Amino acid sequence: MNKAITQGLVLMPPAFSAGLNLWSREDGLPGQGSYLAQANAAYVPSDQDFGGCLELQKTTTTQKLRCFQNIPCQPSLYLRVTAKVKTMSGALPSVAIAGWAGTSGGANVTTAQQVGPSVALTGYGTVVTVTAIIGSGNRQGVDMVWGTAPAFGHFGLNLTGANGGIVRIDDIQIEDVTDVFHAEMFNWVDVRDYGAKGDGITDDRDAFEAADTAAAGRTVVVSPGSYFIGSNLTFDNPVKFEGTITMPDAARLACTHDFDLETYASAFGNELLGFKKALQALFYFTDHVELDLKGRRVELDGPIDVATLSGLTNFAQRRLICNGQLTTLPGTPWATATVTSTATYTTANTQKLTGVTNIAQIPVGARISGTGVGREVYVTGRNLATATLDLSAPLVGGSGTRSYTFDRYKYMLDFSGFAQLSKFELVNLEILCGGDASGVLLAATGSTFRVADCVINRPKDRGITSYNQGCQGLLIDDCQFLSNEQGVPAQTRTTLALNTNQNDVKIRNCRAAKFGTTVVMQGTGNLILGNHIFQGDDEPTGTRRAAIVLTTPNSMTTITGNYIDNCFVELTNEHSDQPDYNAQYSFGGLTITGNTFTAQSVGAWFSWIVVTPRGTGHFISGLSVMGNVFRCREVSIDRVERVDTTYAPLVYTGFRNVIFDANTYNGVSQETSSPLLIEHVQATASDTWVVDGAGYMPFLGRARNVTGVVLEGALTNAANATQWAQPYALTEQGASGGQVNLKWPSAVKGRAQVTIRCDNPI
């Protein structure tokens, strides 16, 4: 590349034959003295070595020779100045290429190196070639680094040493040698050409910015070196890092054209640091919504506090991390912080603990355990001055002062520092916890956090945790949750795949294997669709745990098309501030349709649908269990549904709109149905037919209504004479209330199809 050709730059100074008035004996500035008519200077038209040349006698300490012509200088332009000199007589001087660097305003750039390497002349009549390369970049081979400030130069040479010697100087040559360093055909610019030092100390930010501005669509190359960037930096053009950079923690690097892990890992020379800085920048982009890991693996040596990294507490624009693997490096940063404390709970203030000892040691986001504490209750806030803690859910143990344990798990991606975070997504990631860490901790509040096509593998304690309200509208799609307790008996597992506290959660087409409990859901309006949940073990007559726990009694939830394997669905009110019924909604608002329920190596007491009231007076209103397949292998269980009466029974007389219909039962001793169509054969004449539906009623409820009686064949008396009569029904008969008596005007016999329900009409 030669810019004299490509850009029409005039680089060559005038020949001495054009007149010595064109050559300065000072710095070449306008108005300074020239060599015209000077006693110590003359033009020699014919020299045996040079042809026309300048003969000059050294009369000052530093004898300067500069052309008056402004020779242009630019970033990325490299000039080679060459002078051929010989001593004719007298003292032998030293000679060096020299120049005066000027800005566009005509000021001298004092930081530029304006004298090149000095060469001693050692004999008479011997031609010595002196040369120096001048350019903007601090590159190997550049003798005089001028940086980007100079716009032009007055070039020539200096004679130093003893005075009196006479030398002859051939016409000075200036040529463009930029192609020695790079060529425009490569379509890139180098930050060193714009003044970057690469010494790891000098702040090279301005040079980087200048190179990016000059690139104009070309690639900015960060050539080998260590560059310090002192503040935020944005690359609007493609960038390639051969060297590395360092930045303050709060400073952001925005590679808008190459926003991916590969670029950032190259920039910082470390995948983890590159990932952190790319994640930091993600929150400040307007033209990029995703951080692409490009299939790469990032090893985390501790939790990533995303809010602190970003410097934000609120964010509500769509952003996502995708396509890679995050894994842990074992170490103490992952250790659970456990604190035991005494605190007071009162039912008058249902989501607060007061008088908390050791409160300064209890972090926000810690899970609480102790008497009266339901599953997945977390600390949502604390006030050190008043020694109070805010809770994600009420406790059900009543008022009192008790000892509690607080466990703050460590998460690979910790969003808890955000007061509000919405529309954030994790897509196509393997979050490889390795039994060292938990997976993801959501923000305090926010909506539509999405996790899709991800694998959360071997979390130590929790896969995804909502400690407050950051799970509103949470979307979990096509994910795998793989437990760290694969070989542990079900009853001793402690891990959880997921919990939620807010409404409108969607869990679709996921697979979860061998957690203690798969999901605890406190909110309403949930959709659980097409998942495979397995919580079995190899224990004979093994204990089984709940897979799906719904803690809001009227959950407004649909559970459809799932494969629920060796675990069960539990309805409970353990997060209710009124565990006893007090005119609020009771258990219901739940649709369970089209699922496959299976189990093996379980006790006869096992059931797939369990209701656990934590207070008295509760009933079921609005439960639809339809079109499911229930199958127990190897053994038979008593029934598919039951009430856990550990704390309280259900009130069967309050049942409303409860439907168990069109289900398939295999390996189940007693089927469940309501409405129940039961065939009753009365072989001997009687005025009271006892129709027994007790075993069929859901949750061993009562036969509360008869909605139909259809006779098959003739109704006859003892003499087999046809009778024309209509019965009336008495419901809730027998010891358990599960029988119906059909009362006839007289003793009759026959066959009837009787429809019985366990509930009352709405």
N, C-alpha and C positions, 0 to 999 in steps of 0.2 A: 504494500500500500504506500502511495506517495501522495500526500495532500497537496503538493505543488501541482499535481496533475488532477487529482480527484476534486479538489476544492479551489484550484486556481491561486493557491497561496504563493506569494513572492518571498522566497526564503534566502536567495543568494545575495550577499552584499556586493557593492560595486567593485569592479577591478581598480587597482591603483592607477591604471592608465587613464581612467575617467577623470582623474583629478584628485589631488590630495586635500582639496577643500571638502571632500566627502568623508574624510576620516578625522575623527576627534582625537585630541591628545588628552581629553578628560574622559567623561562618561558617555559622550555621544548625545548629550541633551542639546536642544536648540539654543543657540546663542553662545555655546561654549567654544573654546578655541580649537581650530583645526591645524593640520600639519602643512597647510599651504604657506609657502615662503618662510618656513622655519629653517634655521641654520643647521639643525641636527637632522633634517629629513630631506630626502630627494628621491625622485622617481628615476629608476635605472631602466632604460628601455630594452637593454639586451644583456641578460646574464646567462652564462653558459649552462646553469642548472635550471633557472626559472623563466628565462625569457624576460618579460617585463616584471619588475618587482619594486618593493620599497626598501631603500637603504636608510637605516635609522641608527643614530648614535644615542646610547643610554646616558641621560644627563640628570635623571631624578631617581630617588630611592625606588619608587615603583613607576616605571615608564609605561603609561597606558596607551593602548591603541584600540579605538572603538569606532564602528561605523555609525554615522548619523542616521542611517536608515532604520526604521522600526521593523524589526523582524517579528512576525506574528507568533504568538505562543497560545496554545490551547490545552485543556485537559486531554489526555490520551495522545498528544502530539510529542514525538521525541526527535530532537535535532542533534545531529553530529556536526560539531565545528572542528575544522581541520586547518592547521597552519604548518607550512614547511619553512624552517628557519635555519640559517647557517651564520656562524661568526666569521667576520672578515679580518678583524684585528682588535687589539686591545683586550680589556678584561672580559672574561667569559661569564655571561649572565645565565640566569635560569629563566625559563619561559613557561607560561601557563595560559590555557584558554580562559578567558574571562568575559563577563557580560554585566550589563546593568538591567535589572528586572523592573519593569514598570507596570503599574495598573492601568486600566482604561482611562483613569483620571489623571495619569501622569505622575503618580507618586511611586517612590521606590519601595519595592517589597523587600524589606530588610531581612525577613526570615528565609529568603531564598539563598541557596548557596551560589555566590556570584563569581567565585574563582575556582577553577578546576585544579587537578593535580599538576604540580610543578615538575618540570624536566630540566636538568642541568645540561648546558652545552659544554662539551669537554674538549673540543678541538676546533681548529680553524678549517674552513672550507667544507666541513662535513655537514651534509643536509640532515636535519633532525625533524621528524614529523611529530607534531604535538596535536593531540586530539582530546575531545571531551564530549560526552553525551549529556544533553540538557533535556529534562522532561518533568512532567507533573508528578509522576508516581515514584514512590520510594522502592525502586526495583533494583535487583542485582544488575550491574552493568551501567546504571545511571550514575554519572559522576557529579552532576549538579542537579539536585532535586529542588524544583521551583514551586511545587504545589499548584494549586488552581487559581491563585490570585493574579499572577502576571498575565497581562494581555499582549505584551510585546517585550522585546529585548534589544539592547544595543550590544552587539557581539564584537569580539576582537581578542586581544591578548594582553598579558602583563609581562614586562621584563623586570626581574628583580636581581639583587646581588650588587656586585661592585659596578660603579659608573665608569664610563669612558669607552666601553666596548662598542664596536660597530657591527651591526647585524644586517643581513638582507632577509626580507620576508616575502614569500610568494603570495599571490592572491589568496585570500582566505576563502575557504569553501564551507558552505553550510548545506547539509542535505537532510532530508526526512528519512529517519531510520525506524519509523514506527513499526514497520513490518518485522523488525527484529523481535519485537515484543508481542504484537498481535496484529491481526488483519481484520478489516471490516467484513470480509466475507464470512467470518465466524459468527457474526451477528451478536456480539456481546460487548459489554463494557466492564472494566475492572475497577473495583472501588479504590485500588491503589493509585489509579490514574487520576483520581479526584482528591488525593491527599490523605488517604487512609494510611496510618502507620503500621497497624497490626502488631504493636508491641505489648498489647494487653493492658496498657496504662493510659495512653492518650485516648481521649474521647473521640472516636472516629464517626460519631453519628452524622455530623454535617457532611463528611465525605461520602458516606453511604447514601445520604439523601440526595446529594448532588449527582452521584452516579445514577441513581434511580430516575432522577429528572431527565438526565441526558440520554437515558436508554431509549425512551420513546418507542417502546414495544420490543426492544431487544432484551436479551438476558443480562442481568447484572451478575457478574461473577465476583464472589468473595474469595480471592486467591489465598493460598496457604498463609497462615498466621493466626494470631490470637487477637481479636479486636474487642475493645471495650466500647459498649454503647450505653451512654449515661442516662437516656430517657427514651420515651416511646418512639418507635420507628416503624414506618409503613413502607413496604415495597409494593408499588402499583404495577411493576413489571415482573416478568419471570425472574427468578433468582436461583443461583446455584452456589451452594456453599462448599468450597474446598477447604477454607479455613473455618474457624469456629468463633463464636462471639460469647461474651459475658454481659449480663445486664443486671441492674438492681432488681430485687424481687418484684417491686411494684411496676417496673417498666415493662411495656408490652411490645412484642414483635408481631407485626401483622403482615404476613406474606399473602397478599390478597389473590395473587395469581397461582400460587403453589401452596394452598392451605391443606396440608396433610402431614401425617406424622413423619414421613420420610424426610420432608424438607426441614422440619423443626428438629428432628434428631440429628441431622447433619449440621444444622446451625449451631446447636449447643454441644455437639459431640457426645451426647448421652440421650438414650431413648426416654428415660424417665423424665429428665429435665425438659427434654423437647416436648413430651406429652403434656407436662404441666404448663409450659409456656403457650403451647397451642390451645389448650383448654382455656387458659386465661384469655387469650385473644378471641376465642369463639364468642364471648359475650359482648364484644365490641365491634363485631363485623355487621355491616348492613347488606353486604353482597354475598356472604357465605353463611349457610345455616347449618352445615355439617362439618365435623372433624372426622376425616377419613383416615383410619389407621392403616389402610392399604394392606390388610392381612398380617400386620406385624404384631409382635408380642412385646408387651411392656411389663417389666418387673417392678412391682411397687414394694418399697422398703418400709412403708407405713401408710396410714390412712391419708387420703387426699381430701383436704378440707376445701371443697370447691368454692364456697362463698368467700373464704379468706383469700384464696388464690385469685378470684376474679375482682375482689375489692368491692363487691356489690352485696346488697341485702334484699333487693327486689328485682325480679326479671320476669317478663311475661311475653317474650317473643319466642317463636319456635326455634329450637336449636337441638342438634343431635350429635352423638358420638357413634361411630359405626365401624364395622368391618375389621375386627382384630381381636386380640386376646389380652386381658389384664390378668396378671398372676402375682402371687405374693412371694416375697423373700422372707423366710421365717426370722422372727426377732421379737424383742420385747415391745416394740411399738404396737403390736397387735394384742397385747395382754389386756384382758377385761379388767376394768377398774371396778372393784367391789367395795361397797361401804355399807356397814350396818348402823342403823340409827333408830332412835326412839322418837315417835311423833304422835300427835293427837289428831284423831279424825272425828268429825261431827256430821251427823246427817243434815244439819242446818246449813252446811257449806260443803256440798257433796263432792267438789272437785278440788279440794285443797287439804293439805296437811299443815298443821301449825305446831309450834314448839319443837321444831326439828333440830335434833342434836347433830353435830358434825355437818351442818348444812353446807359449809364452804367446800367440803370434800365431795358433795353429791353433784354430778354434772347434769345439765339438761340433756334429755335423751336417754337417761338411765331407765331400765325396766325395774318395776317394783314387784316384790314378792313378800308374802306374809299373810297372816290371818285376815280373811275377808277380802283379799285382793283377787280379782278375776284375772283371766289370762290376758296378757299383752296390755298391761297398764303402764304408762310411761310418765316420766317427769317432763312437763311441757314448759315450765318456767320456775324460777326461784327468786326469792327476795331475801338477801342476806340480812338486811336491816331488821326485817320482821320475823326472820327464821321460818318462812313459809314456802311450801312447794305447791305448784299447780300441777294437776293430774289430767291425764287424757280421758279418764272415765271415773265415775263414782266407784266407791268401794261398797261391798255388800255385807260387811261384818258388823255394822252398827257403830255407834259412837264409842270412843274409848282411846286410851293411850296404849300403843303397842310397839313392838319392835319390828322394823321392816328392813329388808335387804334391797340394796340398789345396785344393779349391774349395768354398767355402761359398756356395751359391746363396741368393738372397733370395726369400722366398715371401710372397705376398699374405696368406695365413692361415697363421701359423706356430704350431703346437701343440707344438713340440719342448720347451718349458719344462715341460710336464707330465711328471712321472715316471710317471703312469698316467692314462689317459683312455679311458673306455669309453662306448659307446652314443651317441656324438655323431654328428649327421647334417647333411649339406648337401643340401638338396632344392630343385629348381627354381631354381637359380642359374646365371647366366652369370658365370664367372670370367674376365674379359677382361684377359688379361695384357699384350696389346699389344706383345709382344716385349721388354718391359721387365723382367718379373719371372717367376718360377716361380709355380705355383699353390698347392698345399697341402703342408705338411710335417707329418707325423703325430707323435704323442707318442712318448715313449721306449718305453712299454709300454701295453697296453690291448687291448680286444677290440671287435669289431662296430662299428667306425667305418663309417658308411654315406654314400655319395655317390650320389644318385639324381636322374634327370631334369635333370642339370646339363650345361653346356657349359664346357669348359676350353679357352679360345680363345687361341692363339698364345703359349704359355709360352716364355719365353726359353731355359730349360734343361730343366725338368722339370714335368710336369703334377701328379702326386701322388707324393710321396717318403716311403718308410718308411726312416728312417735307423737304426732299431733294431728293436723288436718291437711297435710300436704298430699293426701291421697284422693281428694275429691275428683271424681271422674277418671280414676286410675285405669289405664289400659294395659293389660298383660296379654300378649298374643303370641302363639306359636313358640313358646319358651319351654326349656327343660330346667327342672330343679332337681338336682341330684344330691342326696344327703351325704353327710360325712359319717353317718351312723349305719352303714349298710349291714354290718354284721352284729348290730346291737339288738337285743330283744325289744319288741315294740314298746313294752311297758316302761322301759328304762331310758328311752330316747328323750332328749330335751330340745331338739332343734325344731325350727319352724320355717317353712318356706316363705310365708307372706302373712302380713296382717294389715287390716285397714280400719280406719275410724270414721270415715266419711261416706258419702253416698255415691251412687251411680258408677260402681266399679264393674269393669268388664274383665273376666278371665276366660280366655278362649283358646282352645286347641293347644293346650299345654300338657306337659307330662311331669309328674312329681313322684319321686321314689324314696320311700323309707325315711320320711321325717317323723318326728314325734307327733306333730300335728301339721297338716299342710297349710291351712289358711284359717285365720280367725278374723271374722268380719263384724265390725260394730255398726256400720252404717246400713242404709236401706237402698233399694232400687238397684240391686246387683244382678248381673247376668253371669252365670257360670255355665259355659257351653263347650261341649266337645273335648273335655279334658280326660286324661288317664291319671288316676291317683292310686298309688300302690303303697300300702303301709304294712305289709305282712312280714313274717319272719318264719324261721324253721322250727319254732318251739311247738311241741305237741300241746293241743288244747290251749293255744296261745291267747294271751290277752290282746285285744285290739283297741286302738285309740281312735278318737274322732279325727276325720280328715278335714271336714268343712264345719266350722263352728260359727253359727249365726247368733250373735249376742243381743241383737235388738229383737224383741218378741215378734213384732209385726214387721218383718224384714223386707217385704215387697221384692222378693228375690225369685229368680227363675233358675232352676238347676235342670239342664236339658242335655241329653245326648252324651253324657259322661260315662266313663268306665271307672267305677268306684270299687276298688279291689282291696279286700281285707281291711276295711276301715268303714267309718260311718259318718252320717250327717247328724250334727247335734244342734238342737234349738235350745237356747238358754237365755236367761236374762241377768247374767252375772255382772253386767255393766250398767244395770238400772239403778237410778237413785231412789226408786220405789219398788223394791223386789216383791213386796206384797201387792196384789191387785187392788187398784184404787181408781176404777173407772177409766183407766188408760186402755190402749189396745193390748190385747193379750196375744198369745202365740198364733201365728198364721201369716197371711200375706205371702204364702210360699207355694210355688208350683214346682213339682218334681216329676218330669215327664221324659219318657224315652231313654232312660238310663239303663246301663247294665251294672247290676250289683252282684259281686261275687265274693266268696270267702272259702277258706279251707283251713283245716287244723284249728278250728275254733270250738269253744264250748257251746252247749245248747242254749245258753243264755244270750249269746251274741245277737244283735239286731243292727240293721242298717240305718234305721231312722230312730233317733232318740230325742225325747224332750226332757229337759232338766230344769224344772222350775226352781228358782232360788227363793221364792216367797209363796205365800198361800193365796188361794182364790183364783188361780189362773186356769184357763181353759184353752181350747183351740177354736179359732175362727178364721176360715179361709185357707184351708190346706188342700191342695190337689195333688194326688199321687196317682199318675195314670200312665199306662203303656210301658211300664218298666219291666225288666227281666231280673228276677231275684234267683240266684243259684248258689247253693252251698255244696261244695264237693267234699267227698270222703265221709262227712258226717251230716246229720240234720240238725237244724236249729229250731227252736220253738216257734218263733215268729219273726217277721221282718221289722217290726216297730215295737217300741216299749217306752215306758215312762221311768226315768230315774228318780226315785222318790227319796233320795238321800236327804234333800232339804225340805221338800213338800210334794204332795200329790197334785194331780189335776182335778178340777171340778168338772165332772163329766156332764153334768146337767147344763153347762154353759156352751157345749159344742155347737158351732154354727158352720155351715157350708164346708163340711169335711168330706172329701171324695177320695176313695181308694177304688179304682176301677180299671179293668182291662189289663191288669198286671199278670205276669207269668211267674209261677212259683215252682222251684225245683230244690229238693233237699230242705224244704220248709214244712214242719209238722202241721202248722195251722195257718191257712191262708187268711188274708185280711180283705174285707170288702165292705164298702158303703158307698152307694146303696147296695144292699145284699139281696140278691135274688136267690131264695132258698126254696127248695121243693119240700113240702111237708106232706107226708102220707099218713092219713088217719085210718088205721086198719079196723078199729072198733069204734062203734058209734059213741059219741060223746058231745055234750053241749059246750065243752071247752077244749079247744085244740091248743096245745102248748108248742109253739114254734120257737126253737132254741137257736138263736144267732149269737150267743154270748162269745164264743171263741172267735167269730169272724169280725166282731166290732173293732175298729181301729183303737189301739192302745187299751184294749179290753174295756171299751166304753160301754155305754148303755144303749139298749134298743129304744130309741126315743120316738120314732115315728114309723108308721106303716103307710107306705104310699101306694100300695097296690096288692090286691088279692084276686087271682084269676084261677078258677076251678078248671081242672082237666077231667073231663068226663062228668058223669052224673053225680050229684050229691044224693046219697041214699041214707035211709034209716036202717035200723037193725034188721028189718025185714026186707031190705034191698029195694024198697019202694023209693022212687025218685022224689026228692024234696026240692021245693023252690023257696030258698031262704037266703037272707043276707046277714053276714056276721057283723059285729062291731069288734074293734080291737082294744085291748088293754096293753099298754106299753110298759117297758121297764119292769118286767116281772122277773121272778126268781131271785136268788140270793145276790147275784151280781147286777141285776137289772138288765141282763142281756137277752131276756126272753120276751116273747109277745104271746098273749092269749087271745085267740079268736073265739068270741062268744056267739053261740048259735041259739036260736029260739028253742030248739029241742036237740036231742042227741042225734047226731048225724056222723057219717063217715065219708071219706073220699080223698082226692088228691088236689093240692092247691100249690100254685106258684105265688110265693109271698115276697114282697119287696120291703125291706126294712132299712132304715137309716139310723146312724148313730147320733145325728144332729137334729136340730130344729130348723125350720125354714128361716130364711133371713127376714 
